[in-house]
């Protein structure tokens, strides 16, 4: 049976954007909010400029360079820092090495980091792939944020044996708020996942909906990869295209982006094009094992285990690769109000809806993290606007979009391309995590302090 998808009305959008009860708002479909793009608007296109041309200090930005370069000397692997201000690229600088190790052995001739090095974006995939797709689909009237998940995923339902129920009533907006009730990281790729174990994408997609809830949906915000795995599948069901085909052909290609994609080694790129991540696959320096675990240094393959083993490298929560050059354009789409050049992906009101705070936690918007209170200073620093948005990625990536200051920052690092501090004690703490550059906040603060 052919599904029909409700259209977000303009009145409904405005209500959703302003109402603290947005999670339960009833949005009808009288009027489509998508704008007529038969007469394209020329949105701002990025150009390069000196910092002083946009009211920033070159000397202050050199202090940021010095800090990162000192950490490179002390062992931090590598990074690329992008700064976009007032529609101008004022900084795109590479530091250190794209690859220092082969396994646990230091290379005699490490591979230099370059401005066009491609990075595993990890959870920034959630924003640059799924959120961009959802914002576009809502703008086109093909997705209703307050519709039940079940409308788009027919097999998403409570099971008689479920201890905690709530799937039958769960809405798309609950997933976007990370309030769906799911655990943060069910390890579908590992046999310990029991009945949910899968290393086959089609099988995994069928299993995700059966993931048991850990709390009643809509009662709190708990960051979970499951939310975005499901949202990625919703994009596939609405568009009738696999997620990578949709975003690459409908979003990135029209914007002229050639280095933003899933499974890049299967699409013509070579490992030398990428920043390397974990030294010994997914073994955490040899202390973790499961069927088919990779043991070689990862370079051009998504690190995230659920994405790689269970989802064939294409998932809503991780798997996207990109460069700072391409991400500059995607940042500018948000700063421009939804478009770039003669391309419009979504409109301003959609951005307002997606960046409004969750009623329960001001640091959560729809997918985007917000600088909602002091608890986010580690990521945004002390100078970001309260409405600044962004996201991080586990392997070492961070995005900041501050529309009030017309500022975009991307820091891409390969901080996990380093030995673990103590693998038996904590298999997720790498030496790169200890550095200021790997903790983001000091770099972000230095960029803000360069604004005159």
URJODA-V41966 format. One record per helix or strand of 2 or more residues. SS is the DSSP state (A for helix, B for strand). FROM is the first residue (numbers start at 1). TO is the last residue. If there is no record, write none. Layout:
ss->SS from->FROM to->TO
ss->SS from->FROM to->TO
This chain:
ss->A from->10 to->18
ss->A from->22 to->24
ss->B from->47 to->48
ss->A from->51 to->54
ss->A from->58 to->73
ss->B from->78 to->85
ss->B from->88 to->102
ss->B from->105 to->112
ss->B from->118 to->120
ss->A from->122 to->139
ss->A from->149 to->152
ss->A from->172 to->176
ss->A from->191 to->196
ss->A from->201 to->208
ss->A from->225 to->239
ss->A from->243 to->255
ss->B from->261 to->262
ss->A from->264 to->266
ss->A from->271 to->273
ss->A from->305 to->310
ss->B from->320 to->322
ss->A from->324 to->335
ss->B from->339 to->340
ss->B from->343 to->344
ss->A from->348 to->355
ss->B from->369 to->370
ss->A from->374 to->380
ss->B from->389 to->393
ss->B from->397 to->402
ss->B from->407 to->413
ss->A from->431 to->434
ss->A from->436 to->439
ss->A from->441 to->448
